[in-house]
Amino acid sequence: MKYCSHCDELIRKGEAYDEQSIDVATGPGITVYRHLEPCRPAVPRQTAPVGLGR
């Protein structure tokens, strides 16, 4: 399965997409995919619990 790195949605069969290899010096790297047609960016996710009084 391939997911769009911009909107975090599944790239379905037949949808046009672009792939880009990202090389890193400390490991094997990664390939990211992105829809060719404009898509909405993913909604930010909460990364810390709420209500800690900070």
Buried (B, 14 or more C-beta within 10 A) or exposed (E): EBBBBBBEEEBEEEEEEEEEEEEEEEEEEEEBBBBEEEBEEEEEEEEEEEEEEE
